[in-house]
């Protein structure tokens, strides 16, 4: 069934009264109808009209019907309360500091803007593929977690909730860490209980495994190039058998390797401290790994100065209207990469131990619950994005 070119969804709010949301390819026509009918537009894009009494409500509805017909807009009454209220009520019941904001995707194409951020491959994904979703509520907490809440299509009540992410991700259908969406009941308190006790624990586990995978992929990229460099240095020849002939060539190859390795190792410096902090080797079948984890922590600690310089350099350059040329960025990364080369080699040697301990330390698992959280390596504020020429990983 084709989507109306101009549609007005009507719902009610205890605080706002009658709430109208315009959508469709010709949603501007719905806007005109609502303006002509005396509705007031709020900053989030919804239109409202107070419901002081039954007579006023009937009058408002009659006027809106007239102007909707005049502008070619279809009116669809919703059996649900205003989603903006529902999102706010659920957020108020979640642990920690949460807020909710309503987003409107008036034009059908705007709905597609959700795909790059959607970290979900279940019911919510299918709902966005198969149905028109003109609005949603985004729940966000003080640590940056964002969740997408929509009305459950094909049902008169209930909601769907899934995760959003700013991080690069694999195809959510192929990524085993993708957190599943959840069907929520209509009651906001019951919905918040389900989010708190079912969805958020699964989401935290998914984040943990995603960060472990990020570290391991970074080490694998470094390992391939490191092995190639070592083979050349050991043989004194290029991969095609041509002799190097000059020690300066080896030094240049080491600088090139350090430049590329630094970009990958920043993922380790970013994610590994918290992952290591969760590890409890005595609660696993491999208590002897404790010494190895200590070496890995020390390697990160010895890299802290380089990590600080990198973040400070990026922050300073984005505070002024200029950036370094590409070759200068390469030189900066090369110096930092050489400075942390011993730490990189430690992580390459002990990456397998890290993986098995980190996998065992998934939040909520027996290893994670065996002791209180330890002190984490000094945290740094999130740096601004690396210039395009540097092609850093988020």
C-alpha positions as CSV (number, residue, x, y, z in Angstrom):
1,X,0.0,0.0,0.0
2,X,1.6,3.3,-1.0
3,X,2.6,5.8,1.6
4,X,0.4,9.0,1.5
5,X,2.3,11.9,0.1
6,X,1.3,14.1,3.0
7,X,0.2,12.5,6.3
8,X,-0.5,13.9,9.7
9,X,-0.2,11.5,12.7
10,X,-2.3,12.6,15.6
11,X,-1.6,11.6,19.2
12,X,-2.0,13.0,22.7
13,X,0.3,14.2,25.4
14,X,-0.6,14.9,29.0
15,X,1.6,18.0,29.0
16,X,1.3,19.2,25.4
17,X,-2.3,18.3,24.5
18,X,-2.9,17.3,20.9
19,X,0.3,16.4,19.1
20,X,0.6,16.2,15.3
21,X,3.6,14.9,13.3
22,X,3.8,15.5,9.6
23,X,5.4,13.0,7.1
24,X,5.4,11.9,3.5
25,X,7.1,13.1,0.4
26,X,4.9,16.2,0.4
27,X,5.1,16.7,4.2
28,X,5.3,20.5,3.6
29,X,1.6,20.3,2.7
30,X,0.8,18.8,6.0
31,X,2.8,21.6,7.7
32,X,0.6,24.2,5.9
33,X,-2.5,22.4,7.1
34,X,-1.4,22.4,10.7
35,X,-0.3,26.0,10.6
36,X,-3.6,27.0,9.1
37,X,-5.4,25.0,11.7
38,X,-3.7,27.0,14.5
39,X,-1.2,24.4,15.7
40,X,2.1,25.6,17.2
41,X,5.3,24.1,16.0
42,X,7.9,23.1,18.7
43,X,11.7,23.1,18.2
44,X,11.7,19.3,17.7
45,X,9.4,19.6,14.7
46,X,6.1,18.4,16.3
47,X,2.9,20.5,16.2
48,X,0.8,21.0,19.3
49,X,-2.6,22.3,20.2
50,X,-3.9,22.5,23.8
51,X,-6.8,20.3,24.8
52,X,-8.5,22.3,27.4
53,X,-11.9,20.6,27.2
54,X,-14.0,18.3,25.0
55,X,-15.6,21.1,23.1
56,X,-12.3,22.7,22.2
57,X,-10.9,19.3,21.1
58,X,-13.8,18.7,18.8
59,X,-13.4,22.2,17.3
60,X,-9.7,21.7,16.8
61,X,-10.3,18.4,15.1
62,X,-13.0,19.9,12.8
63,X,-10.7,22.7,11.8
64,X,-7.8,20.4,11.1
65,X,-9.9,18.1,9.0
66,X,-11.0,21.0,6.9
67,X,-7.4,22.3,6.3
68,X,-6.0,18.8,5.8
69,X,-8.5,18.3,3.0
70,X,-7.7,21.6,1.5
71,X,-3.9,20.8,1.4
72,X,-4.3,17.2,0.4
73,X,-3.1,15.7,3.7
74,X,-4.3,12.5,5.3
75,X,-5.0,12.4,9.0
76,X,-4.1,9.2,10.9
77,X,-5.2,9.1,14.6
78,X,-2.8,7.0,16.7
79,X,-4.0,4.7,19.5
80,X,-0.6,5.3,21.3
81,X,0.5,8.2,23.5
82,X,3.0,10.7,22.2
83,X,6.3,8.9,21.7
84,X,8.2,11.9,23.0
85,X,6.6,11.4,26.4
86,X,7.2,7.6,26.4
87,X,10.9,8.1,25.7
88,X,11.2,10.6,28.5
89,X,9.4,8.4,30.9
90,X,11.5,5.3,30.1
91,X,14.7,7.4,30.3
92,X,13.7,8.6,33.8
93,X,13.5,5.0,35.0
94,X,16.8,3.8,33.7
95,X,19.9,3.6,36.0
96,X,22.2,6.6,35.6
97,X,21.6,9.9,33.9
98,X,19.5,9.5,30.7
99,X,17.7,11.9,28.4
100,X,15.4,11.4,25.5
101,X,14.8,13.4,22.3
102,X,12.3,12.9,19.6
103,X,13.6,12.7,16.0
104,X,11.2,13.2,13.0
105,X,12.0,11.7,9.6
106,X,9.3,13.6,7.7
107,X,10.5,12.6,4.2
108,X,10.8,8.8,3.6
109,X,14.4,9.2,2.5
110,X,15.4,10.7,5.9
111,X,14.7,7.3,7.6
112,X,17.7,5.9,5.7
113,X,20.0,8.2,7.7
114,X,19.6,5.7,10.5
115,X,21.4,2.9,8.7
116,X,25.0,4.0,9.3
117,X,24.4,4.3,13.0
118,X,22.1,1.3,13.6
119,X,23.9,-1.6,15.4
120,X,21.1,-4.1,15.1
121,X,20.0,-7.0,12.8
122,X,16.8,-8.2,14.4
123,X,13.2,-6.9,14.8
124,X,14.2,-3.2,14.7
125,X,16.2,-3.7,11.6
126,X,13.4,-5.5,9.8
127,X,10.9,-2.8,11.0
128,X,13.0,-0.1,9.4
129,X,13.3,-2.1,6.2
130,X,9.6,-3.1,5.8
131,X,7.8,-0.1,7.3
132,X,7.6,3.6,7.2
133,X,8.9,5.0,10.5
134,X,8.3,8.7,10.5
135,X,9.6,9.4,14.1
136,X,11.6,7.8,16.9
137,X,13.0,8.6,20.3
138,X,16.7,8.5,20.9
139,X,17.7,7.7,24.5
140,X,21.2,8.8,25.6
141,X,23.1,8.6,28.8
142,X,26.0,10.6,30.3
143,X,28.5,8.1,28.9
144,X,27.4,8.4,25.3
145,X,25.3,5.3,25.0
146,X,22.5,5.9,22.4
147,X,19.4,3.7,22.0
148,X,16.7,4.0,19.3
149,X,13.1,3.6,20.4
150,X,10.3,3.2,17.9
151,X,6.6,2.2,18.0
152,X,6.3,-1.4,17.1
153,X,4.9,-1.6,13.5
154,X,1.9,-3.8,12.9
155,X,0.8,-3.6,16.6
156,X,-1.5,-1.2,18.5
157,X,0.9,-1.1,21.4
158,X,4.5,-1.9,22.4
159,X,7.8,-0.6,21.2
160,X,11.1,-1.8,19.7
161,X,14.5,-0.7,21.1
162,X,17.9,-1.2,19.7
163,X,21.5,0.2,19.8
164,X,23.0,3.1,17.9
165,X,26.8,3.5,17.5
166,X,29.2,6.0,16.1
167,X,31.9,3.3,15.7
168,X,32.8,1.6,12.5
169,X,31.2,-1.8,12.5
170,X,30.9,-4.9,10.3
171,X,27.7,-5.8,8.6
172,X,25.4,-6.3,11.6
173,X,24.1,-9.5,10.1
174,X,27.6,-11.0,10.0
175,X,29.0,-9.4,13.2
176,X,28.6,-11.9,16.1
177,X,28.8,-9.0,18.6
178,X,25.7,-7.2,17.3
179,X,23.4,-6.7,20.2
180,X,19.8,-7.8,19.5
181,X,16.9,-5.4,19.7
182,X,14.2,-5.9,22.2
183,X,10.4,-5.7,22.2
184,X,9.1,-3.5,25.0
185,X,5.7,-3.4,26.7
186,X,3.5,-0.3,26.5
187,X,4.0,0.6,30.2
188,X,7.1,2.8,30.5
189,X,8.1,1.4,33.9
190,X,7.9,-2.2,32.7
191,X,9.7,-1.1,29.5
192,X,12.5,0.5,31.5
193,X,12.8,-2.7,33.7
194,X,13.3,-4.8,30.5
195,X,15.9,-2.3,29.2
196,X,17.8,-2.3,32.5
197,X,17.8,-6.0,33.2
198,X,17.7,-7.5,29.7
199,X,18.9,-5.1,27.0
200,X,21.6,-3.1,28.7
201,X,23.5,-6.2,30.0
202,X,23.5,-7.7,26.5
203,X,24.6,-4.4,25.1
204,X,27.5,-4.2,27.5
205,X,28.6,-7.7,26.6
206,X,28.4,-6.7,22.9
207,X,30.5,-3.6,23.5
208,X,33.1,-5.7,25.3
209,X,33.4,-8.2,22.5
210,X,33.5,-5.5,19.9
211,X,36.4,-3.8,21.7
212,X,38.2,-7.1,22.1
213,X,37.8,-7.7,18.3
214,X,39.0,-4.1,17.6
215,X,42.2,-4.7,19.6
216,X,42.8,-8.1,18.0
217,X,42.3,-6.8,14.4
218,X,44.7,-4.0,15.1
219,X,47.4,-6.4,16.4
220,X,46.8,-8.7,13.3
221,X,47.4,-5.7,11.0
222,X,50.6,-4.8,12.8
223,X,51.8,-8.5,13.0
224,X,51.7,-9.0,9.2
225,X,53.8,-5.9,8.5
226,X,56.1,-6.7,11.5
227,X,56.8,-10.2,10.2
228,X,57.6,-8.8,6.7
229,X,60.0,-6.3,8.2
230,X,61.7,-8.9,10.3
231,X,62.1,-11.2,7.4
232,X,63.7,-8.5,5.4
233,X,66.1,-7.5,8.2
234,X,67.0,-11.1,8.9
235,X,67.7,-11.9,5.3
236,X,69.2,-8.5,4.2
237,X,67.1,-8.7,1.1
238,X,63.8,-7.4,-0.3
239,X,60.9,-9.9,-0.7
240,X,62.0,-10.3,-4.4
241,X,65.5,-11.3,-3.4
242,X,67.3,-8.0,-4.2
243,X,69.9,-7.2,-1.6
244,X,69.2,-4.1,0.6
245,X,72.8,-2.9,0.2
246,X,72.4,0.1,2.6
247,X,71.6,0.2,6.3
248,X,69.7,3.5,5.7
249,X,67.2,1.6,3.7
250,X,66.4,-0.6,6.8
251,X,66.1,2.5,8.9
252,X,63.6,3.9,6.4
253,X,61.6,0.7,6.3
254,X,61.5,0.8,10.1
255,X,60.1,4.4,10.0
256,X,57.5,3.4,7.5
257,X,56.5,0.4,9.6
258,X,56.3,2.6,12.7
259,X,54.1,5.1,10.9
260,X,51.6,2.5,9.9
261,X,51.8,0.5,13.1
262,X,51.1,3.6,15.2
263,X,47.7,4.1,13.6
264,X,46.7,0.5,14.4
265,X,48.3,0.6,17.9
266,X,46.1,3.6,18.9
267,X,43.2,1.2,18.9
268,X,45.1,-0.9,21.5
269,X,45.9,2.2,23.6
270,X,42.3,3.3,23.4
271,X,40.5,0.1,24.2
272,X,42.9,-2.2,26.0
273,X,43.2,-0.5,29.4
274,X,39.6,-1.0,30.3
275,X,39.6,-4.5,28.9
276,X,42.6,-5.4,31.0
277,X,41.0,-3.8,34.1
278,X,38.2,-6.4,33.8
279,X,40.4,-9.4,33.6
280,X,40.5,-11.7,36.7
281,X,43.0,-14.5,35.8
282,X,42.5,-16.2,39.2
283,X,38.8,-16.7,38.3
284,X,39.7,-18.5,35.0
285,X,41.3,-21.8,34.2
286,X,44.6,-19.9,33.5
287,X,45.6,-18.1,36.7
288,X,49.2,-18.3,35.5
289,X,48.3,-15.5,32.9
290,X,48.6,-12.9,35.7
291,X,52.2,-12.2,35.0
292,X,51.6,-11.8,31.2
293,X,48.7,-9.4,31.9
294,X,51.1,-7.4,34.1
295,X,53.5,-7.1,31.2
296,X,50.8,-5.9,28.9
297,X,49.7,-3.3,31.4
298,X,53.3,-2.1,31.8
299,X,53.6,-1.9,28.1
300,X,50.6,0.4,27.9
301,X,51.9,2.5,30.8
302,X,55.2,2.9,29.0
303,X,53.3,4.1,25.9
304,X,51.3,6.7,27.9
305,X,53.6,9.6,27.0
306,X,53.4,8.9,23.3
307,X,49.6,8.5,23.6
308,X,49.3,11.9,25.4
309,X,51.5,13.6,22.8
310,X,49.4,12.2,20.0
311,X,46.1,13.4,21.5
312,X,47.6,16.8,22.4
313,X,49.0,17.3,18.9
314,X,45.6,16.5,17.3
315,X,43.8,18.7,19.8
316,X,46.1,21.7,19.3
317,X,46.0,21.4,15.5
318,X,42.2,21.5,15.5
319,X,42.1,24.5,17.9
320,X,43.7,26.6,15.2
321,X,42.7,27.1,11.5
322,X,45.5,25.0,10.0
323,X,46.6,21.3,9.8
324,X,49.9,19.6,9.2
325,X,50.7,18.4,5.6
326,X,50.3,14.7,5.0
327,X,54.1,14.1,5.2
328,X,54.3,15.9,8.5
329,X,51.6,13.7,10.0
330,X,53.5,10.7,8.7
331,X,56.6,12.0,10.4
332,X,54.8,12.5,13.7
333,X,53.3,9.0,13.6
334,X,56.6,7.5,12.7
335,X,58.3,9.0,15.8
336,X,55.6,7.9,18.1
337,X,55.5,4.4,16.6
338,X,59.3,4.0,17.1
339,X,58.9,5.2,20.7
340,X,56.3,2.5,21.5
341,X,57.9,-0.3,19.4
342,X,58.9,-2.3,22.5
343,X,55.3,-2.1,23.7
344,X,54.0,-3.2,20.3
345,X,56.3,-6.2,20.3
346,X,55.1,-7.1,23.8
347,X,51.5,-7.0,22.6
348,X,52.3,-9.0,19.5
349,X,54.0,-11.7,21.6
350,X,51.2,-11.9,24.3
351,X,48.1,-11.1,22.2
352,X,46.8,-14.7,22.6
353,X,46.9,-14.6,26.3
354,X,45.1,-11.2,26.3
355,X,42.4,-12.6,24.1
356,X,41.5,-15.6,26.2
357,X,41.5,-13.5,29.4
358,X,39.5,-10.7,27.8
359,X,37.0,-13.1,26.5
360,X,36.6,-14.6,29.9
361,X,36.1,-11.2,31.4
362,X,32.9,-10.3,29.6
363,X,30.7,-8.1,31.9
364,X,28.4,-10.2,34.0
365,X,30.5,-13.3,33.6
366,X,32.1,-15.2,36.5
367,X,35.5,-13.6,36.0
368,X,34.1,-10.1,35.8
369,X,32.1,-10.6,39.1
370,X,35.0,-12.2,41.1
371,X,36.4,-8.9,42.4
372,X,35.9,-5.1,42.5
373,X,37.0,-3.0,39.6
374,X,40.7,-2.1,39.8
375,X,42.4,1.2,38.9
376,X,42.4,1.8,35.2
377,X,45.3,3.3,33.3
378,X,45.1,7.1,33.2
379,X,42.2,8.0,30.9
380,X,42.4,10.7,28.3
381,X,39.6,12.8,26.9
382,X,38.4,11.7,23.5
383,X,40.5,13.5,20.9
384,X,39.1,15.2,17.8
385,X,39.1,13.1,14.6
386,X,42.3,12.6,12.7
387,X,42.6,14.6,9.5
388,X,41.4,12.7,6.4
389,X,44.9,12.1,5.2
390,X,45.8,10.2,8.3
391,X,42.9,7.7,7.9
392,X,42.7,6.8,11.5
393,X,40.4,4.2,13.0
394,X,37.6,5.3,15.2
